[in-house]
Structure formats: structure tokens, C-alpha cells
Amino acid sequence: MGAFFSVIFWLAVIAGALLLLVQLSGRHYRAVQEPDALHFVPTEDGWRLTLTRYRPTRPIRGAPPVVLCAGAGMKSLVFDVGDTSLARTLAEQGYDTWLLDLRGRGPRLERASWSFDDYVEFDIPAALRLVCDNTGSEAVQWVGFGAGALAMFPVLTGSDAGRVRSLVALAAPVFFRRQQGKFGARPLRWIRRLRLDIIAHLVAPLVGRLYPAPLSHLQNRDNVDGGVLRRALVSGLARFGRTELLQYAEWLEQDAFTAIVQRRDYRGSMGSITTPTLFIAGPRDELAPPDMVEATANLMEEARERPVVVASRMHGMSTNYGHLDLLLGRGVRRDIHTHIVKWLDLHAGVELPEGRPEPPEPREVFLEDPPRFDATPAYPQTPASTAQTPPPAEPSPALEGLDDLDDLDDEDQDEIQGDVPRLPGN
């Protein structure tokens, strides 16, 4: 009997220590967000969403507001972490900026079952109505990361398409053939049983100091400051919906982009999208490889503009970007934010005020044709934009005569390969 109580005692001590670590980690790495206003909007199916507003100090008169929407399992705070804050960049440039937290991102979660389809059918339409009603604007410009952009594609084929003047899609492919070599569907089904927010608090002190395999798939480890990553992980991670993860697992297995009950083929309807869309992809992004992003852009045959920007050293960026780098990378203000600001300026539909702080020139122009990758010859190839294509970078003389990339280190491979994604297993 004494041994039994001893085990119970030590289990209680371990549980208490873990709970204390969760609390201390949350306090120490908590990212401070200071918006100008919070708005709450009910959806037709009974959820309450949060919209965080950043008002510009010198607004661009008549410019549509900008909505930022994060990806699956992410809170909108990832758009406002330290010096990487896209929300503050846009507010400084004069844009009325709104950060949308989709369902399941609030402090209390009463229901843990929702799907990607709920973002499409309920959350985004409700957010569009609230932002337009509060600003008096007829339309918004939308910036989405991952699922925050994917959910907009079906919306742009429906009745709310007129409320969106332009779209910026960061790391948002609707093809998943290449990802099948790196990620399995079974782990996605198991993740729905875990409390990732609690796990994040437990491992936060080690993040940025140790790089386990899962993190290597999510970022270029040399491009994200450890402190920024820890704050984003603790404050910006949200729970997934159980049905949502089952849906993503099905997409990965079947290389599909469909509604959960197979009633609607989201990918099949994308050819009717006319909204100008800027795609941004990272060459080291294994969740959203550039060739899968290119194939996505090629679906939008009716869109007037659909350029693809590959954030790579070959195209003048400070480094080759991965997945989370597109939001949290050290050089995002110059490499990524400037492209987004230029795109928003291009489609604001108003004259920009004199004396407005000019963002730095983007490091690469919008590509006239998205980069072509031999790994995906089955996908249709169509022009993507009307801008000029930069000349290809010259390889370093020190690399001439080397035929086998496996004999090179990562840095030299990057210089040769540029924005070409690595094949699964290489």
C-alpha cells in the first residue's frame, strides 16, 4: 500500500511541475499585442470570431481595408511578433489592418469539432461583412497564410467574391503530390488527440536551441530568430479542429482539395476566379513547395493577374525561405513585406498620398511566368502575369565542374538550385 501511495505522490509532483512549467513558459514567452480595437462577430452557426484592428496613423484616403488571416492551428498574433510584424508594417504604410482569428482560436474552446468547410461557409463571409460594415468600404484586400489563403479560394467562386479586391496567398498550394513524400496522413489523424498548445508551452524553452525533425520541415533554421520563434509558438499556436485534421489527411492521401463530404470540388472551381492574386512561396518550404504553388496559380485561368514570387537567393532575397520564415524570418520586412505592400498599392484603387513613407523596392519583380519545374509536367502551364522576368543568376565559378549535388554542402546546393524544390527523399 505504501508503494502505491508513493507512486501517486510522485505522479502528482511531476504533474504539478509540468503545470508550473506551462504557466511560467506562457508568461515568459508571451507576445504582447497592442491593437487599437477588438471586434467580435457572430457566425450563422453560432461561433464568435475575433477581429483585431490596427488603425493607421496616416490612412490612405479611400483605400480598402486589409484583412490578415493565419493558417491552420495558428492565431492571428503570428502577424504581430516583434520586428517581423506584418500588421504594423501595413498600418505604417497607411492601411486599415484587421487580423482575423478563425473559430477555435479564442481563449476558451467549447467545441473541438469543426472543419475547413466552416471557414469557407461561415467564418470568412461573417468577417467580410463586419469589416465592410465598420469601414464603409465595399471590398477588402485579403492576405492569407496557408489555410487562411486556401479558404479564400472557394469564397472567390461564390457570392462574396465581389467583397475581395485582391488576394495575397502565402504558402498556399491546392496540390499535395510532392508533400506525400515528406508527410504522412496518419500523424495528422493522431495530432487531433493532442493538446498542442500545452505541448508548445512545455517545449518552448528548447525551441530555437534544438532543432528536431518536425521543426526542420517548418522553417529554414538559419532564418528565424529563436526568441521570435518561441514567442510565436507559445502565443500564436491554436488547436486544430478534429474534423479539420481528418480533412487535411484526406487531401494529403488523395491529392485533393474538396469539401469534407465530397459535395464540392474546391480545386475544380478555381478556374472561374477573376480576383488578382499574388502567390509567394519559399524554396525550402516542404509544406507548400513552389511547384505546387505554381500549379495552383495555373488553375486560375480567368484571373487578370496571378504572379508567383519565389523567396529565394536566386531571386535576390536575403536567404532561401521555408514555411514559417515567410511570416517570422529575419529579413521579412525587406524580402516579403515590400512585395505585399506593392501589391496592395497596385490594387488599392486610389492615389497614394504624398509624403507617405516609401517601402524599400522589392528584391525581385513579379514573375512574368511562374517558374517551371520538371517534377510536375502533368499540370497545365499558362502565363501568370505581365511583368518582366529577372535574368537568371550566374553560378559561382567555384562550383563549375561539379556534377553531383550530393557532394556539395547545403549552401552551395542552394546557390546552384536556387528556388528549385528538393525532391522527396533527397
C-alpha positions as CSV (number, residue, x, y, z in Angstrom):
1,M,0.0,0.0,0.0
2,G,2.9,2.3,0.8
3,A,4.4,1.8,-2.6
4,F,1.1,2.7,-4.3
5,F,0.8,6.0,-2.4
6,S,4.4,6.7,-3.2
7,V,3.7,6.3,-6.9
8,I,0.7,8.5,-6.6
9,F,2.7,11.2,-4.8
10,W,5.5,11.3,-7.3
11,L,3.0,11.4,-10.2
12,A,1.3,14.3,-8.5
13,V,4.7,16.1,-8.1
14,I,5.6,15.5,-11.8
15,A,2.1,16.8,-12.9
16,G,2.5,19.8,-10.7
17,A,6.0,20.6,-12.1
18,L,4.7,20.3,-15.6
19,L,1.8,22.6,-14.9
20,L,4.1,25.1,-13.3
21,L,6.4,24.9,-16.4
22,V,3.4,25.5,-18.6
23,Q,2.4,28.6,-16.6
24,L,5.9,30.1,-16.4
25,S,6.6,29.4,-20.1
26,G,3.3,31.1,-21.0
27,R,4.2,34.2,-19.0
28,H,7.9,34.4,-20.1
29,Y,7.4,33.9,-23.8
30,R,4.0,35.7,-24.1
31,A,4.0,38.0,-27.1
32,V,2.5,41.4,-26.3
33,Q,-0.2,42.6,-28.8
34,E,-1.4,46.2,-28.6
35,P,-4.2,46.7,-31.2
36,D,-6.3,49.7,-31.5
37,A,-9.6,47.8,-31.2
38,L,-11.2,44.4,-30.8
39,H,-14.3,43.4,-32.7
40,F,-16.4,40.3,-32.2
41,V,-18.6,38.9,-34.9
42,P,-21.1,36.0,-34.6
43,T,-21.3,33.4,-37.4
44,E,-24.5,32.0,-38.7
45,D,-23.8,28.6,-37.0
46,G,-23.2,30.2,-33.5
47,W,-19.5,30.7,-33.2
48,R,-18.0,34.1,-32.2
49,L,-14.9,35.2,-34.1
50,T,-12.4,37.9,-33.1
51,L,-11.1,40.7,-35.4
52,T,-8.2,42.7,-34.1
53,R,-7.8,46.2,-35.7
54,Y,-4.7,48.3,-36.3
55,R,-5.6,51.8,-37.4
56,P,-3.0,53.7,-39.5
57,T,-1.7,57.0,-38.2
58,R,-1.8,58.4,-41.7
59,P,-4.5,56.5,-43.5
60,I,-4.7,56.3,-47.3
61,R,-8.0,58.0,-48.1
62,G,-10.4,55.7,-49.9
63,A,-8.1,52.6,-49.7
64,P,-9.9,49.4,-48.9
65,P,-9.1,47.8,-45.5
66,V,-6.7,44.8,-45.4
67,V,-7.6,41.6,-43.6
68,L,-4.8,39.2,-42.5
69,C,-5.8,35.6,-41.9
70,A,-3.4,33.0,-40.4
71,G,-3.2,29.3,-41.3
72,A,-4.4,26.1,-39.7
73,G,-3.6,25.8,-36.0
74,M,-2.4,29.5,-35.8
75,K,-3.7,32.6,-34.1
76,S,-3.6,35.9,-35.8
77,L,-0.9,37.0,-33.4
78,V,1.7,35.5,-35.7
79,F,1.2,38.6,-37.9
80,D,2.4,40.8,-35.0
81,V,5.5,39.2,-33.4
82,G,8.3,41.7,-32.8
83,D,10.2,43.2,-35.7
84,T,8.5,40.7,-38.1
85,S,5.1,42.3,-37.6
86,L,3.2,42.5,-40.9
87,A,0.3,44.1,-39.2
88,R,2.4,47.1,-38.1
89,T,4.1,47.3,-41.4
90,L,0.8,47.7,-43.2
91,A,-0.5,50.2,-40.6
92,E,2.7,52.3,-41.0
93,Q,2.0,52.3,-44.8
94,G,-1.5,53.7,-44.2
95,Y,-3.7,50.6,-44.4
96,D,-6.5,50.0,-42.0
97,T,-5.5,46.5,-41.0
98,W,-7.7,43.8,-39.5
99,L,-6.4,40.4,-38.1
100,L,-8.9,37.6,-38.2
101,D,-9.0,34.8,-35.7
102,L,-11.0,31.9,-37.2
103,R,-13.1,29.6,-35.0
104,G,-11.2,27.7,-32.3
105,R,-8.6,30.5,-31.7
106,G,-10.3,32.1,-28.7
107,P,-9.1,31.7,-25.0
108,R,-11.9,29.2,-24.3
109,L,-12.9,26.4,-26.6
110,E,-16.3,24.9,-26.0
111,R,-16.4,22.7,-29.1
112,A,-13.4,21.0,-30.7
113,S,-15.0,19.7,-33.9
114,W,-15.1,21.9,-37.0
115,S,-13.8,21.6,-40.5
116,F,-12.1,23.6,-43.2
117,D,-15.5,24.0,-44.8
118,D,-16.7,26.0,-41.8
119,Y,-14.1,28.6,-42.5
120,V,-15.4,28.9,-46.1
121,E,-19.1,28.8,-45.4
122,F,-19.4,30.8,-42.2
123,D,-16.2,32.5,-40.9
124,I,-14.9,34.4,-43.9
125,P,-18.3,35.7,-45.0
126,A,-19.0,36.9,-41.5
127,A,-15.6,38.6,-41.3
128,L,-16.1,40.3,-44.7
129,R,-19.4,41.7,-43.6
130,L,-18.2,43.1,-40.3
131,V,-15.1,44.8,-41.8
132,C,-17.0,46.3,-44.7
133,D,-19.8,47.5,-42.4
134,N,-17.4,49.1,-39.9
135,T,-15.2,50.8,-42.5
136,G,-17.9,51.7,-45.1
137,S,-15.8,50.0,-47.8
138,E,-17.4,47.8,-50.4
139,A,-14.4,45.4,-50.6
140,V,-11.2,44.4,-48.7
141,Q,-7.8,43.2,-49.7
142,W,-7.0,39.8,-48.2
143,V,-3.6,38.5,-47.1
144,G,-3.7,34.8,-46.1
145,F,-1.1,32.4,-44.9
146,G,-1.6,28.7,-45.6
147,A,-5.3,27.8,-44.8
148,G,-6.0,31.5,-44.4
149,A,-5.5,31.8,-48.1
150,L,-6.8,28.4,-49.1
151,A,-10.2,29.1,-47.5
152,M,-10.4,32.3,-49.7
153,F,-10.2,30.3,-53.0
154,P,-13.7,28.8,-52.6
155,V,-15.1,32.1,-51.4
156,L,-13.8,33.8,-54.6
157,T,-16.0,31.4,-56.6
158,G,-19.2,32.4,-54.7
159,S,-21.4,35.3,-54.0
160,D,-18.9,37.1,-51.7
161,A,-16.2,37.3,-54.4
162,G,-17.1,41.0,-55.0
163,R,-16.1,41.9,-51.5
164,V,-12.4,41.0,-52.2
165,R,-10.5,43.3,-54.4
166,S,-7.2,41.4,-54.4
167,L,-5.6,38.4,-52.6
168,V,-2.1,37.7,-51.4
169,A,-1.6,33.9,-50.9
170,L,1.5,33.0,-48.8
171,A,2.4,29.3,-48.8
172,A,-0.9,28.2,-50.2
173,P,-1.0,25.2,-52.7
174,V,-4.0,23.2,-53.5
175,F,-1.9,20.3,-54.9
176,F,-0.3,17.9,-52.4
177,R,1.5,15.3,-54.6
178,R,5.0,16.4,-53.6
179,Q,4.2,16.7,-49.9
180,Q,3.2,13.0,-49.8
181,G,6.9,12.1,-49.8
182,K,7.6,14.0,-46.6
183,F,4.4,13.9,-44.6
184,G,2.0,11.0,-43.8
185,A,-1.7,11.2,-43.2
186,R,-1.6,9.0,-40.1
187,P,0.2,11.6,-37.9
188,L,-2.4,14.2,-38.8
189,R,-5.1,11.9,-37.5
190,W,-3.1,11.3,-34.3
191,I,-2.5,15.0,-33.7
192,R,-6.2,15.7,-33.3
193,R,-6.0,13.8,-30.0
194,L,-3.2,16.1,-28.6
195,R,-3.3,19.5,-26.9
196,L,-0.6,21.1,-29.0
197,D,-0.9,24.4,-27.1
198,I,0.1,22.7,-23.8
199,I,2.9,20.8,-25.6
200,A,4.2,24.1,-27.1
201,H,4.5,25.6,-23.6
202,L,6.4,22.6,-22.4
203,V,9.0,22.5,-25.2
204,A,9.2,26.3,-25.7
205,P,12.5,26.8,-23.7
206,L,14.2,24.4,-26.1
207,V,12.8,25.7,-29.4
208,G,15.3,27.7,-31.3
209,R,18.1,26.0,-29.4
210,L,17.4,22.4,-30.5
211,Y,16.0,21.6,-34.0
212,P,14.1,18.3,-34.0
213,A,12.9,17.0,-37.4
214,P,9.4,18.4,-37.2
215,L,10.7,22.0,-36.9
216,S,13.1,21.4,-39.8
217,H,10.1,20.8,-42.0
218,L,8.5,24.1,-40.9
219,Q,11.3,26.6,-41.4
220,N,14.8,27.4,-42.6
221,R,16.5,27.1,-39.2
222,D,19.0,29.8,-40.1
223,N,16.4,32.4,-41.0
224,V,14.2,32.6,-37.8
225,D,15.4,34.2,-34.5
226,G,15.0,31.8,-31.6
227,G,13.2,34.3,-29.4
228,V,10.8,35.2,-32.1
229,L,10.0,31.5,-32.8
230,R,9.4,30.9,-29.1
231,R,7.0,33.8,-28.7
232,A,5.2,32.8,-31.9
233,L,4.9,29.2,-30.7
234,V,3.6,30.0,-27.2
235,S,1.3,32.8,-28.1
236,G,0.4,32.0,-31.7
237,L,-0.4,28.3,-31.7
238,A,-4.0,27.2,-31.6
239,R,-5.8,24.0,-31.5
240,F,-7.0,22.2,-34.6
241,G,-10.5,21.0,-35.2
242,R,-10.8,17.3,-35.1
243,T,-12.7,17.1,-38.3
244,E,-10.4,19.7,-39.8
245,L,-7.3,17.4,-39.4
246,L,-9.2,14.4,-40.9
247,Q,-10.0,16.6,-43.9
248,Y,-6.3,17.6,-44.3
249,A,-5.3,14.0,-44.0
250,E,-7.7,13.1,-46.8
251,W,-6.3,15.9,-49.0
252,L,-2.8,14.6,-48.5
253,E,-3.7,11.0,-49.2
254,Q,-5.7,11.7,-52.3
255,D,-4.0,14.8,-53.5
256,A,-7.4,16.5,-53.4
257,F,-8.9,19.9,-52.4
258,T,-12.5,19.1,-51.6
259,A,-15.3,19.6,-49.0
260,I,-15.3,17.1,-46.2
261,V,-18.4,15.3,-47.5
262,Q,-17.1,15.4,-51.1
263,R,-20.1,17.6,-52.2
264,R,-17.8,20.3,-53.6
265,D,-14.6,20.1,-55.5
266,Y,-12.8,23.3,-54.4
267,R,-10.0,22.8,-56.9
268,G,-12.3,22.2,-59.8
269,S,-14.0,25.6,-59.5
270,M,-10.8,27.7,-59.2
271,G,-10.7,28.3,-62.9
272,S,-13.6,30.8,-62.6
273,I,-11.7,33.0,-60.1
274,T,-11.1,36.5,-61.5
275,T,-9.6,38.2,-58.4
276,P,-6.0,39.4,-58.9
277,T,-3.8,37.1,-56.7
278,L,-0.2,37.3,-55.7
279,F,1.4,34.0,-54.7
280,I,4.5,33.9,-52.5
281,A,6.4,30.6,-51.9
282,G,9.6,29.6,-50.2
283,P,12.0,27.1,-51.9
284,R,12.7,25.3,-48.6
285,D,9.0,25.1,-47.8
286,E,8.2,21.4,-47.7
287,L,4.5,22.0,-46.8
288,A,4.0,24.4,-49.7
289,P,6.7,23.7,-52.4
290,P,7.0,26.3,-55.1
291,D,6.0,23.9,-57.9
292,M,2.7,23.1,-56.1
293,V,2.1,26.8,-55.7
294,E,2.8,27.3,-59.3
295,A,0.3,24.6,-60.3
296,T,-2.2,26.4,-58.1
297,A,-1.7,29.7,-59.9
298,N,-2.1,27.9,-63.2
299,L,-5.6,26.9,-62.2
300,M,-6.8,30.5,-62.1
301,E,-7.1,31.0,-65.8
302,E,-9.7,33.8,-65.6
303,A,-7.7,35.9,-63.1
304,R,-6.3,39.1,-64.6
305,E,-3.1,38.8,-62.6
306,R,-1.6,35.9,-60.8
307,P,2.1,36.4,-60.4
308,V,4.3,34.0,-58.4
309,V,7.2,35.3,-56.3
310,V,9.7,32.7,-55.1
311,A,11.5,33.9,-52.0
312,S,15.0,32.6,-52.8
313,R,18.6,33.9,-53.0
314,M,18.4,33.2,-56.7
315,H,15.9,36.0,-56.9
316,G,17.8,38.4,-54.7
317,M,16.3,37.6,-51.3
318,S,18.5,37.5,-48.2
319,T,18.1,33.7,-48.0
320,N,16.1,30.8,-49.2
321,Y,12.8,30.9,-47.3
322,G,11.0,27.9,-45.7
323,H,7.4,27.9,-44.4
324,L,7.2,29.9,-41.2
325,D,10.0,32.1,-42.4
326,L,7.5,33.9,-44.7
327,L,6.0,35.3,-41.5
328,L,8.8,35.2,-39.0
329,G,12.1,35.3,-41.0
330,R,14.8,37.8,-40.1
331,G,14.5,39.6,-43.4
332,V,10.8,39.6,-44.0
333,R,10.4,43.4,-43.8
334,R,12.6,43.8,-46.9
335,D,12.1,40.4,-48.6
336,I,8.4,39.7,-48.1
337,H,6.6,42.8,-46.7
338,T,7.6,45.0,-49.6
339,H,6.1,42.7,-52.1
340,I,2.8,42.7,-50.2
341,V,2.8,46.5,-49.8
342,K,3.5,47.0,-53.5
343,W,0.7,44.6,-54.4
344,L,-1.8,46.3,-52.1
345,D,-0.8,49.7,-53.5
346,L,-1.3,48.4,-57.0
347,H,-4.9,47.3,-56.3
348,A,-5.9,50.0,-53.7
349,G,-7.7,51.9,-56.5
350,V,-6.8,55.3,-55.1
351,E,-4.0,57.8,-55.5
352,L,-1.3,57.3,-52.8
353,P,-0.7,60.4,-50.7
354,E,2.5,62.5,-51.0
355,G,4.9,62.2,-48.1
356,R,3.9,58.6,-47.4
357,P,6.9,56.5,-46.3
358,E,8.1,54.5,-49.3
359,P,8.8,50.9,-48.6
360,P,12.1,49.5,-50.0
361,E,12.0,48.2,-53.5
362,P,11.2,44.5,-53.7
363,R,14.2,42.3,-54.2
364,E,12.6,40.6,-57.2
365,V,9.9,41.7,-59.7
366,F,6.7,39.8,-60.2
367,L,7.5,36.9,-62.5
368,E,6.0,37.1,-66.0
369,D,5.7,33.3,-66.0
370,P,5.8,31.2,-62.8
371,P,8.9,29.1,-62.5
372,R,8.7,25.8,-64.4
373,F,9.6,22.7,-62.5
374,D,10.2,19.4,-64.4
375,A,8.9,17.5,-61.4
376,T,5.3,18.4,-62.3
377,P,4.9,18.0,-66.1
378,A,1.3,16.8,-65.7
379,Y,-0.1,20.1,-64.6
380,P,-1.2,22.7,-67.3
381,Q,1.2,25.6,-67.9
382,T,-0.3,29.0,-68.5
383,P,1.0,32.6,-68.3
384,A,0.7,34.2,-64.9
385,S,1.3,37.9,-65.2
386,T,2.5,40.7,-67.4
387,A,5.6,41.9,-65.6
388,Q,9.2,41.2,-66.6
389,T,11.2,38.2,-65.6
390,P,14.6,38.9,-63.9
391,P,17.7,37.4,-65.6
392,P,18.9,34.1,-64.1
393,A,21.7,34.3,-61.6
394,E,25.1,33.2,-62.7
395,P,26.5,30.2,-60.7
396,S,29.6,30.8,-58.7
397,P,32.9,29.9,-60.6
398,A,33.9,27.8,-57.6
399,L,31.0,25.4,-58.4
400,E,31.7,24.9,-62.0
401,G,32.6,21.3,-63.0
402,L,30.7,19.7,-60.0
403,D,28.1,17.4,-61.4
404,D,26.9,15.7,-58.3
405,L,24.9,17.9,-55.9
406,D,25.2,15.4,-53.2
407,D,28.9,16.3,-53.0
408,L,28.1,19.9,-52.0
409,D,27.1,21.4,-48.7
410,D,23.7,23.0,-48.2
411,E,24.9,26.5,-49.0
412,D,26.5,25.5,-52.3
413,Q,23.4,23.4,-53.3
414,D,21.3,26.5,-52.6
415,E,23.4,28.6,-54.9
416,I,23.1,26.0,-57.7
417,Q,19.5,25.0,-57.2
418,G,18.2,28.5,-56.3
419,D,14.4,28.1,-55.9
420,V,14.2,24.5,-57.2
421,P,12.5,22.4,-54.5
422,R,14.3,19.3,-53.3
423,L,12.6,16.0,-54.4
424,P,11.2,13.9,-51.6
425,G,13.9,11.6,-50.2
426,N,16.8,13.8,-51.3
